């Protein structure tokens, strides 16, 4: 069975909850656009890629309740299979137009869930996990006291020494450390919720630990957690900048 976090989110999508849709788009839109661009090999433009990523997420909401957990498909694999179908349908439509014939959209085939018919590479899986982490950071930023998150941003995301952060904000280093720890603890909680929301399998639930992002830490895990979060954050910012670059030219 899907966990309660996932089923609650699905229910929001089914109600056409605009906040849920925006959350899904904001979290996984960049991952899908990068994958569709890779598959398109220059044959489709940025606007088409954007449209196809929206179609993928719409198809996800329409089909997600038919997911069979016994087949062991991951959330990331589900996304990839739908995106592949949506892109294939678009390319078939274009080819039909060139021949002067119409083409009816194909029915989404869910037989892939019985096996590994949709190849998934490690880079894509890593991108999906990074998207979950970025979504968690956004949630924490909204919930936190402004100064507390500023400390976290300066200390962890920007890599500034604790002494410099304390001087800049006019407080002691122990205060910086204490307020940093509060944000870190909240981020772990929000990341756990995000991972549960977008996970269909035990393997996905274990992703944080495999990526150095311990959700059940000892004190010794804090430095690795911060380092891993910073690396993931900067990779996501590179992805965002890459999407914005064409529009700026």
C-alpha angles and dihedrals in degrees: 000000000000113000122254093256091057097044091049091053091047089053090054091052091050090053088053090243102185093208091054091049093049090049091053092046095046093048104043104017094091092049092050093045091051091050094046091049090051092050093043092060093203095312095109129048130230094263092052090048089053092049092048092050089054090049089051093055091046090053089048092059091047095052106029096093089060091062112127109212090197089071092061100225117161124232088243091053090050090054092047095049093051092047090051091051093048093049092046090051091051093050091047090051091052092048090050091052090053089054091048093245131118123236131205115224112260123247114252109255113214095184088106088077090074093065147351099292092136109066113224121193128206093248092059093047090050090050092053091051092048088053090056091051093049090050089053092051090052091052092050092049090055093048101042132088106262094241093047093054091043087058091050092047094048096041101039111015095038095033097228119162116257091241092056092048091050092050093047093051097038098240138110123272092242088056090050090050093048094049091044090054091052092056092044091053091050091049090055090053094048092045091053090053093047093049091049091049094054100035128098099172142046089244091061092048088056094053097098093059091048090053097050093258102123114195093186100045142175118215089263090062095063097083093048090046092053092045092050093047091050092050092048092046093053092048089054092049089053089053091050092048090049090056093049096046098079092050091054095056 
